[in-house]
Amino acid sequence: MILKDLLPHPSLSEFVQCYRIVHFDFARETELVGKAYAPRPEVCLHFFLHEGELVQIGNEPKKNHKFPVVLVGQQTSVFTRYLLGKDFRTFNIIFHPSALFRLTGISLFELTDRYLDAELIFSKDILSVLDRLQNASDYDQMVLIANRYLNSLISNPRKEGHRLDTVSRLMMHSSGNISLDWLANESCLSPKQFKRKFYERTGVNPKSYLRIIRFNRALNMKNAFPDLDWLQIAFDCGYFDYQHLVRDYKEFTGHTPNNFHLIESRSPERKLGLTSEVYKSRAGLNL
């Protein structure tokens, strides 16, 4: 079993955060295994190498979309995803905030909180990439396949780069605590222009994006260190107090921090003991 984030080729660093390889084996499980995915600052392309999944967005009914490759837009609500089968394998491409806008020309607000057939965005070429990934001899070969595919995409982007793209990547490392006026100035835009362009290129407004970044860091800290108290996490992540943290949890998950992490404790990776180092890295705590 594996849950691991890998870096792409350096030539892709402007567009891709990381690759994520997932392999869960639940041969002994008798019940449907699922995970509640809270909002995180990412847009993701999922290649299902073996089994698919059922998906429940918010309070909607579960759906089996049967898409072999899925594009998930920027989330602002919980997606609960259930493994369809005992041997679950995916190869995922995690894009930088505005990368998909540049590669496809699609305004990202059209993809917010969407779980889509990737063929609608990338054409049938995406299925040949899936076939190569399914027949790869090892994880290193999967990375090479993804690198080649993405290099072909970035050679002909639909939209030009903008200073805002660099600024949006800086936001990822800010822990969600940074001035919107400063971000607009760094983007060489007025505050109004910055909000409009950011919404188009990422799918959410910049204030919401910063809140998602901060919330996600708190979530990852709790996952990495379950015994750490919530007040300490709130302060470490830049919240004013514990109630400030609670408000974000309730908005993004519909639960209090304790209730959501009780749900999180039943996740596949938690059951398989694959969480500690991954969540430390995602929280920026690997030294």
Short mmCIF file of the C-alpha atoms (twelve columns), coordinates in Angstrom:
data_MODEL
# 
_entry.id   MODEL 
# 
loop_
_atom_site.group_PDB 
_atom_site.id 
_atom_site.type_symbol 
_atom_site.label_atom_id 
_atom_site.label_alt_id 
_atom_site.label_comp_id 
_atom_site.label_asym_id 
_atom_site.label_seq_id 
_atom_site.Cartn_x 
_atom_site.Cartn_y 
_atom_site.Cartn_z 
_atom_site.pdbx_PDB_model_num 
ATOM 1   C CA . MET A 1   0.000   0.000  0.000   1 
ATOM 2   C CA . ILE A 2   1.132   3.512  -0.682  1 
ATOM 3   C CA . LEU A 3   0.043   7.127  -0.304  1 
ATOM 4   C CA . LYS A 4   2.816   9.331  -1.554  1 
ATOM 5   C CA . ASP A 5   3.327   12.765 -3.107  1 
ATOM 6   C CA . LEU A 6   6.086   13.008 -5.729  1 
ATOM 7   C CA . LEU A 7   7.578   16.034 -7.471  1 
ATOM 8   C CA . PRO A 8   7.177   16.424 -11.232 1 
ATOM 9   C CA . HIS A 9   10.072  17.194 -13.572 1 
ATOM 10  C CA . PRO A 10  11.454  20.703 -12.833 1 
ATOM 11  C CA . SER A 11  10.241  21.901 -16.255 1 
ATOM 12  C CA . LEU A 12  6.680   21.414 -14.985 1 
ATOM 13  C CA . SER A 13  7.047   23.187 -11.640 1 
ATOM 14  C CA . GLU A 14  5.234   26.286 -12.935 1 
ATOM 15  C CA . PHE A 15  2.086   24.211 -13.521 1 
ATOM 16  C CA . VAL A 16  2.131   21.151 -11.252 1 
ATOM 17  C CA . GLN A 17  2.323   20.981 -7.456  1 
ATOM 18  C CA . CYS A 18  2.932   17.255 -7.293  1 
ATOM 19  C CA . TYR A 19  1.886   13.791 -8.388  1 
ATOM 20  C CA . ARG A 20  0.007   11.674 -5.865  1 
ATOM 21  C CA . ILE A 21  0.134   7.880  -5.992  1 
ATOM 22  C CA . VAL A 22  -2.533  5.978  -4.060  1 
ATOM 23  C CA . HIS A 23  -2.818  2.221  -3.614  1 
ATOM 24  C CA . PHE A 24  -5.219  0.905  -0.948  1 
ATOM 25  C CA . ASP A 25  -5.869  -2.806 -0.447  1 
ATOM 26  C CA . PHE A 26  -8.948  -3.635 1.642   1 
ATOM 27  C CA . ALA A 27  -9.332  -7.335 0.911   1 
ATOM 28  C CA . ARG A 28  -10.574 -7.990 4.455   1 
ATOM 29  C CA . GLU A 29  -13.130 -5.179 4.603   1 
ATOM 30  C CA . THR A 30  -16.781 -6.186 4.383   1 
ATOM 31  C CA . GLU A 31  -18.277 -2.674 4.282   1 
ATOM 32  C CA . LEU A 32  -17.947 0.167  1.768   1 
ATOM 33  C CA . VAL A 33  -14.814 2.181  2.600   1 
ATOM 34  C CA . GLY A 34  -15.055 5.956  2.218   1 
ATOM 35  C CA . LYS A 35  -13.352 9.232  3.003   1 
ATOM 36  C CA . ALA A 36  -14.718 12.754 3.484   1 
ATOM 37  C CA . TYR A 37  -12.464 15.101 1.489   1 
ATOM 38  C CA . ALA A 38  -12.599 18.601 2.911   1 
ATOM 39  C CA . PRO A 39  -11.741 21.624 0.737   1 
ATOM 40  C CA . ARG A 40  -8.063  21.938 -0.044  1 
ATOM 41  C CA . PRO A 41  -6.207  24.406 -2.297  1 
ATOM 42  C CA . GLU A 42  -5.901  22.206 -5.364  1 
ATOM 43  C CA . VAL A 43  -7.396  21.150 -8.671  1 
ATOM 44  C CA . CYS A 44  -6.765  17.476 -9.366  1 
ATOM 45  C CA . LEU A 45  -6.761  15.067 -12.300 1 
ATOM 46  C CA . HIS A 46  -7.446  11.486 -11.134 1 
ATOM 47  C CA . PHE A 47  -6.482  8.473  -13.263 1 
ATOM 48  C CA . PHE A 48  -8.260  5.372  -11.932 1 
ATOM 49  C CA . LEU A 49  -5.869  2.495  -12.542 1 
ATOM 50  C CA . HIS A 50  -8.090  -0.273 -11.202 1 
ATOM 51  C CA . GLU A 51  -11.333 0.334  -9.331  1 
ATOM 52  C CA . GLY A 52  -13.513 3.437  -9.444  1 
ATOM 53  C CA . GLU A 53  -15.457 5.167  -6.698  1 
ATOM 54  C CA . LEU A 54  -18.876 6.376  -5.608  1 
ATOM 55  C CA . VAL A 55  -19.045 10.116 -4.930  1 
ATOM 56  C CA . GLN A 56  -21.289 12.193 -2.709  1 
ATOM 57  C CA . ILE A 57  -20.964 15.981 -3.052  1 
ATOM 58  C CA . GLY A 58  -22.300 17.759 0.019   1 
ATOM 59  C CA . ASN A 59  -25.687 16.272 0.882   1 
ATOM 60  C CA . GLU A 60  -26.429 14.986 -2.612  1 
ATOM 61  C CA . PRO A 61  -27.057 11.242 -3.155  1 
ATOM 62  C CA . LYS A 62  -24.064 9.002  -3.890  1 
ATOM 63  C CA . LYS A 63  -23.318 8.630  -7.600  1 
ATOM 64  C CA . ASN A 64  -21.234 6.167  -9.577  1 
ATOM 65  C CA . HIS A 65  -20.034 8.372  -12.427 1 
ATOM 66  C CA . LYS A 66  -17.951 5.609  -14.050 1 
ATOM 67  C CA . PHE A 67  -15.450 8.081  -15.474 1 
ATOM 68  C CA . PRO A 68  -12.033 6.433  -16.033 1 
ATOM 69  C CA . VAL A 69  -10.283 9.795  -15.598 1 
ATOM 70  C CA . VAL A 70  -11.805 12.509 -13.411 1 
ATOM 71  C CA . LEU A 71  -11.131 16.215 -13.049 1 
ATOM 72  C CA . VAL A 72  -12.061 17.677 -9.664  1 
ATOM 73  C CA . GLY A 73  -12.294 21.458 -9.576  1 
ATOM 74  C CA . GLN A 74  -11.504 23.652 -6.592  1 
ATOM 75  C CA . GLN A 75  -13.601 22.410 -3.685  1 
ATOM 76  C CA . THR A 76  -15.436 24.678 -1.276  1 
ATOM 77  C CA . SER A 77  -17.469 21.834 0.279   1 
ATOM 78  C CA . VAL A 78  -16.916 18.220 1.336   1 
ATOM 79  C CA . PHE A 79  -16.744 15.442 -1.255  1 
ATOM 80  C CA . THR A 80  -17.275 11.989 0.284   1 
ATOM 81  C CA . ARG A 81  -15.740 9.319  -1.921  1 
ATOM 82  C CA . TYR A 82  -16.292 5.574  -1.470  1 
ATOM 83  C CA . LEU A 83  -13.981 2.895  -2.870  1 
ATOM 84  C CA . LEU A 84  -15.661 0.565  -5.359  1 
ATOM 85  C CA . GLY A 85  -13.767 -2.622 -4.685  1 
ATOM 86  C CA . LYS A 86  -10.978 -3.885 -2.491  1 
ATOM 87  C CA . ASP A 87  -7.964  -2.954 -4.626  1 
ATOM 88  C CA . PHE A 88  -7.984  0.805  -5.228  1 
ATOM 89  C CA . ARG A 89  -5.244  2.488  -7.267  1 
ATOM 90  C CA . THR A 90  -5.012  6.007  -8.662  1 
ATOM 91  C CA . PHE A 91  -2.375  8.278  -10.140 1 
ATOM 92  C CA . ASN A 92  -3.220  11.934 -9.531  1 
ATOM 93  C CA . ILE A 93  -1.887  15.182 -10.974 1 
ATOM 94  C CA . ILE A 94  -2.227  18.119 -8.565  1 
ATOM 95  C CA . PHE A 95  -2.128  21.433 -10.417 1 
ATOM 96  C CA . HIS A 96  -1.040  24.836 -9.172  1 
ATOM 97  C CA . PRO A 97  -3.911  27.305 -8.551  1 
ATOM 98  C CA . SER A 98  -4.214  28.874 -12.010 1 
ATOM 99  C CA . ALA A 99  -2.465  26.215 -14.112 1 
ATOM 100 C CA . LEU A 100 -5.608  24.607 -15.499 1 
ATOM 101 C CA . PHE A 101 -6.906  27.972 -16.685 1 
ATOM 102 C CA . ARG A 102 -3.705  28.479 -18.665 1 
ATOM 103 C CA . LEU A 103 -3.701  24.945 -20.090 1 
ATOM 104 C CA . THR A 104 -7.375  24.788 -21.103 1 
ATOM 105 C CA . GLY A 105 -8.593  28.381 -21.370 1 
ATOM 106 C CA . ILE A 106 -11.626 27.444 -19.252 1 
ATOM 107 C CA . SER A 107 -12.704 29.890 -16.557 1 
ATOM 108 C CA . LEU A 108 -12.129 27.892 -13.391 1 
ATOM 109 C CA . PHE A 109 -15.309 29.094 -11.676 1 
ATOM 110 C CA . GLU A 110 -17.102 26.767 -14.127 1 
ATOM 111 C CA . LEU A 111 -15.315 23.822 -12.460 1 
ATOM 112 C CA . THR A 112 -15.688 24.828 -8.796  1 
ATOM 113 C CA . ASP A 113 -17.129 21.945 -6.732  1 
ATOM 114 C CA . ARG A 114 -17.433 19.818 -9.885  1 
ATOM 115 C CA . TYR A 115 -16.510 16.149 -10.394 1 
ATOM 116 C CA . LEU A 116 -16.152 15.826 -14.162 1 
ATOM 117 C CA . ASP A 117 -15.330 13.367 -16.913 1 
ATOM 118 C CA . ALA A 118 -11.823 14.527 -17.892 1 
ATOM 119 C CA . GLU A 119 -12.516 13.659 -21.542 1 
ATOM 120 C CA . LEU A 120 -14.798 16.702 -21.665 1 
ATOM 121 C CA . ILE A 121 -11.786 18.904 -20.932 1 
ATOM 122 C CA . PHE A 122 -8.796  17.061 -22.397 1 
ATOM 123 C CA . SER A 123 -10.363 14.985 -25.236 1 
ATOM 124 C CA . LYS A 124 -9.848  11.262 -25.769 1 
ATOM 125 C CA . ASP A 125 -6.051  11.654 -25.619 1 
ATOM 126 C CA . ILE A 126 -6.433  11.406 -21.865 1 
ATOM 127 C CA . LEU A 127 -7.516  7.754  -22.203 1 
ATOM 128 C CA . SER A 128 -4.283  6.812  -23.942 1 
ATOM 129 C CA . VAL A 129 -2.400  8.322  -20.993 1 
ATOM 130 C CA . LEU A 130 -4.534  6.215  -18.655 1 
ATOM 131 C CA . ASP A 131 -3.731  3.092  -20.686 1 
ATOM 132 C CA . ARG A 132 0.003   3.769  -20.436 1 
ATOM 133 C CA . LEU A 133 -0.252  4.380  -16.690 1 
ATOM 134 C CA . GLN A 134 -2.185  1.133  -16.203 1 
ATOM 135 C CA . ASN A 135 0.537   -0.780 -18.046 1 
ATOM 136 C CA . ALA A 136 3.492   0.948  -16.399 1 
ATOM 137 C CA . SER A 137 6.017   -1.383 -14.792 1 
ATOM 138 C CA . ASP A 138 6.510   0.734  -11.666 1 
ATOM 139 C CA . TYR A 139 5.813   4.120  -10.072 1 
ATOM 140 C CA . ASP A 140 8.896   5.728  -11.639 1 
ATOM 141 C CA . GLN A 141 7.590   4.883  -15.090 1 
ATOM 142 C CA . MET A 142 4.220   6.414  -14.174 1 
ATOM 143 C CA . VAL A 143 5.990   9.664  -13.317 1 
ATOM 144 C CA . LEU A 144 7.801   9.624  -16.669 1 
ATOM 145 C CA . ILE A 145 4.492   9.064  -18.496 1 
ATOM 146 C CA . ALA A 146 2.888   11.986 -16.669 1 
ATOM 147 C CA . ASN A 147 5.906   14.208 -17.333 1 
ATOM 148 C CA . ARG A 148 5.736   13.522 -21.085 1 
ATOM 149 C CA . TYR A 149 2.010   14.160 -21.243 1 
ATOM 150 C CA . LEU A 150 2.194   17.425 -19.322 1 
ATOM 151 C CA . ASN A 151 5.162   18.658 -21.319 1 
ATOM 152 C CA . SER A 152 3.019   18.266 -24.428 1 
ATOM 153 C CA . LEU A 153 0.253   20.317 -22.762 1 
ATOM 154 C CA . ILE A 154 2.448   23.176 -21.576 1 
ATOM 155 C CA . SER A 155 4.075   23.490 -25.003 1 
ATOM 156 C CA . ASN A 156 0.809   24.976 -26.285 1 
ATOM 157 C CA . PRO A 157 -1.052  26.724 -23.440 1 
ATOM 158 C CA . ARG A 158 -4.417  28.322 -24.248 1 
ATOM 159 C CA . LYS A 159 -3.764  31.386 -22.079 1 
ATOM 160 C CA . GLU A 160 -0.656  33.454 -21.456 1 
ATOM 161 C CA . GLY A 161 0.905   33.575 -18.033 1 
ATOM 162 C CA . HIS A 162 0.347   36.551 -15.744 1 
ATOM 163 C CA . ARG A 163 2.092   37.907 -12.668 1 
ATOM 164 C CA . LEU A 164 -1.015  36.777 -10.758 1 
ATOM 165 C CA . ASP A 165 -0.045  33.132 -11.434 1 
ATOM 166 C CA . THR A 166 3.193   33.578 -9.515  1 
ATOM 167 C CA . VAL A 167 1.411   35.452 -6.736  1 
ATOM 168 C CA . SER A 168 -1.209  32.696 -6.397  1 
ATOM 169 C CA . ARG A 169 1.592   30.186 -5.835  1 
ATOM 170 C CA . LEU A 170 3.055   32.464 -3.170  1 
ATOM 171 C CA . MET A 171 -0.303  32.326 -1.401  1 
ATOM 172 C CA . MET A 172 0.105   28.563 -1.032  1 
ATOM 173 C CA . HIS A 173 3.111   29.148 1.229   1 
ATOM 174 C CA . SER A 174 1.554   31.952 3.257   1 
ATOM 175 C CA . SER A 175 -0.522  29.714 5.568   1 
ATOM 176 C CA . GLY A 176 -3.479  31.832 4.474   1 
ATOM 177 C CA . ASN A 177 -2.333  34.978 6.274   1 
ATOM 178 C CA . ILE A 178 -1.406  37.685 3.803   1 
ATOM 179 C CA . SER A 179 -2.825  41.062 2.732   1 
ATOM 180 C CA . LEU A 180 -5.129  41.079 -0.303  1 
ATOM 181 C CA . ASP A 181 -3.979  44.608 -1.148  1 
ATOM 182 C CA . TRP A 182 -0.361  43.433 -1.125  1 
ATOM 183 C CA . LEU A 183 -1.275  40.488 -3.384  1 
ATOM 184 C CA . ALA A 184 -3.053  42.813 -5.820  1 
ATOM 185 C CA . ASN A 185 -0.071  45.175 -5.889  1 
ATOM 186 C CA . GLU A 186 2.337   42.272 -6.481  1 
ATOM 187 C CA . SER A 187 0.088   41.178 -9.368  1 
ATOM 188 C CA . CYS A 188 0.291   44.697 -10.880 1 
ATOM 189 C CA . LEU A 189 -3.495  44.957 -10.636 1 
ATOM 190 C CA . SER A 190 -6.010  47.083 -8.773  1 
ATOM 191 C CA . PRO A 191 -7.792  45.230 -5.927  1 
ATOM 192 C CA . LYS A 192 -10.944 44.954 -8.063  1 
ATOM 193 C CA . GLN A 193 -9.038  43.609 -11.087 1 
ATOM 194 C CA . PHE A 194 -7.144  41.177 -8.875  1 
ATOM 195 C CA . LYS A 195 -10.348 39.689 -7.424  1 
ATOM 196 C CA . ARG A 196 -11.931 39.334 -10.868 1 
ATOM 197 C CA . LYS A 197 -8.892  37.727 -12.515 1 
ATOM 198 C CA . PHE A 198 -8.191  35.497 -9.519  1 
ATOM 199 C CA . TYR A 199 -11.781 34.217 -9.584  1 
ATOM 200 C CA . GLU A 200 -11.492 33.459 -13.303 1 
ATOM 201 C CA . ARG A 201 -8.133  31.707 -12.989 1 
ATOM 202 C CA . THR A 202 -8.736  29.691 -9.784  1 
ATOM 203 C CA . GLY A 203 -12.513 29.310 -9.376  1 
ATOM 204 C CA . VAL A 204 -12.839 31.114 -6.038  1 
ATOM 205 C CA . ASN A 205 -12.235 34.649 -4.791  1 
ATOM 206 C CA . PRO A 206 -8.829  35.328 -3.175  1 
ATOM 207 C CA . LYS A 207 -10.214 35.766 0.351   1 
ATOM 208 C CA . SER A 208 -11.933 32.354 0.197   1 
ATOM 209 C CA . TYR A 209 -8.772  30.793 -1.214  1 
ATOM 210 C CA . LEU A 210 -6.682  32.110 1.667   1 
ATOM 211 C CA . ARG A 211 -9.257  30.746 4.126   1 
ATOM 212 C CA . ILE A 212 -9.090  27.330 2.465   1 
ATOM 213 C CA . ILE A 213 -5.282  27.369 2.682   1 
ATOM 214 C CA . ARG A 214 -5.382  28.235 6.398   1 
ATOM 215 C CA . PHE A 215 -8.135  25.715 7.149   1 
ATOM 216 C CA . ASN A 216 -6.309  22.974 5.247   1 
ATOM 217 C CA . ARG A 217 -3.123  23.589 7.212   1 
ATOM 218 C CA . ALA A 218 -5.070  23.242 10.478  1 
ATOM 219 C CA . LEU A 219 -6.650  20.021 9.235   1 
ATOM 220 C CA . ASN A 220 -3.261  18.598 8.233   1 
ATOM 221 C CA . MET A 221 -1.683  19.579 11.568  1 
ATOM 222 C CA . LYS A 222 -4.402  17.731 13.471  1 
ATOM 223 C CA . ASN A 223 -4.027  14.707 11.208  1 
ATOM 224 C CA . ALA A 224 -0.252  14.712 11.668  1 
ATOM 225 C CA . PHE A 225 -0.434  15.265 15.448  1 
ATOM 226 C CA . PRO A 226 -3.791  13.946 16.771  1 
ATOM 227 C CA . ASP A 227 -2.867  14.799 20.375  1 
ATOM 228 C CA . LEU A 228 -2.216  18.470 19.643  1 
ATOM 229 C CA . ASP A 229 -4.956  20.628 21.197  1 
ATOM 230 C CA . TRP A 230 -7.189  22.768 19.000  1 
ATOM 231 C CA . LEU A 231 -6.270  26.070 20.620  1 
ATOM 232 C CA . GLN A 232 -2.595  25.531 19.792  1 
ATOM 233 C CA . ILE A 233 -3.481  24.583 16.225  1 
ATOM 234 C CA . ALA A 234 -5.660  27.700 15.906  1 
ATOM 235 C CA . PHE A 235 -2.821  29.995 16.985  1 
ATOM 236 C CA . ASP A 236 -0.180  28.167 14.907  1 
ATOM 237 C CA . CYS A 237 -2.337  28.520 11.795  1 
ATOM 238 C CA . GLY A 238 -3.083  32.211 12.256  1 
ATOM 239 C CA . TYR A 239 -6.613  32.095 13.666  1 
ATOM 240 C CA . PHE A 240 -7.623  34.733 16.196  1 
ATOM 241 C CA . ASP A 241 -8.930  32.118 18.611  1 
ATOM 242 C CA . TYR A 242 -10.544 28.678 18.766  1 
ATOM 243 C CA . GLN A 243 -14.006 29.963 17.801  1 
ATOM 244 C CA . HIS A 244 -12.524 31.504 14.657  1 
ATOM 245 C CA . LEU A 245 -11.242 28.023 13.723  1 
ATOM 246 C CA . VAL A 246 -14.631 26.474 14.530  1 
ATOM 247 C CA . ARG A 247 -16.402 28.870 12.156  1 
ATOM 248 C CA . ASP A 248 -14.193 27.799 9.256   1 
ATOM 249 C CA . TYR A 249 -14.669 24.113 10.082  1 
ATOM 250 C CA . LYS A 250 -18.434 24.480 10.165  1 
ATOM 251 C CA . GLU A 251 -18.483 26.406 6.883   1 
ATOM 252 C CA . PHE A 252 -16.157 24.057 4.991   1 
ATOM 253 C CA . THR A 253 -17.236 20.709 6.458   1 
ATOM 254 C CA . GLY A 254 -20.576 21.229 8.205   1 
ATOM 255 C CA . HIS A 255 -19.006 19.857 11.410  1 
ATOM 256 C CA . THR A 256 -17.137 21.033 14.485  1 
ATOM 257 C CA . PRO A 257 -13.396 20.285 14.439  1 
ATOM 258 C CA . ASN A 258 -13.768 17.303 16.790  1 
ATOM 259 C CA . ASN A 259 -16.678 15.805 14.883  1 
ATOM 260 C CA . PHE A 260 -14.962 16.101 11.516  1 
ATOM 261 C CA . HIS A 261 -11.767 14.525 12.809  1 
ATOM 262 C CA . LEU A 262 -13.760 11.643 14.214  1 
ATOM 263 C CA . ILE A 263 -14.941 11.097 10.625  1 
ATOM 264 C CA . GLU A 264 -11.362 11.563 9.395   1 
ATOM 265 C CA . SER A 265 -10.127 8.876  11.797  1 
ATOM 266 C CA . ARG A 266 -12.075 6.303  9.752   1 
ATOM 267 C CA . SER A 267 -10.421 7.246  6.442   1 
ATOM 268 C CA . PRO A 268 -8.700  4.525  4.362   1 
ATOM 269 C CA . GLU A 269 -5.215  5.944  4.846   1 
ATOM 270 C CA . ARG A 270 -5.747  6.195  8.610   1 
ATOM 271 C CA . LYS A 271 -6.872  2.571  8.783   1 
ATOM 272 C CA . LEU A 272 -3.785  1.506  6.823   1 
ATOM 273 C CA . GLY A 273 -1.370  3.597  8.913   1 
ATOM 274 C CA . LEU A 274 -0.245  5.765  5.971   1 
ATOM 275 C CA . THR A 275 -0.931  9.228  7.376   1 
ATOM 276 C CA . SER A 276 1.806   10.522 9.663   1 
ATOM 277 C CA . GLU A 277 4.594   11.593 7.282   1 
ATOM 278 C CA . VAL A 278 2.205   12.573 4.482   1 
ATOM 279 C CA . TYR A 279 0.250   14.970 6.687   1 
ATOM 280 C CA . LYS A 280 3.395   16.420 8.254   1 
ATOM 281 C CA . SER A 281 4.617   17.234 4.763   1 
ATOM 282 C CA . ARG A 282 1.282   18.765 3.717   1 
ATOM 283 C CA . ALA A 283 1.224   20.910 6.840   1 
ATOM 284 C CA . GLY A 284 4.750   22.107 6.044   1 
ATOM 285 C CA . LEU A 285 6.167   20.368 9.110   1 
ATOM 286 C CA . ASN A 286 8.747   18.009 7.578   1 
ATOM 287 C CA . LEU A 287 12.164  19.362 8.509   1 
# 
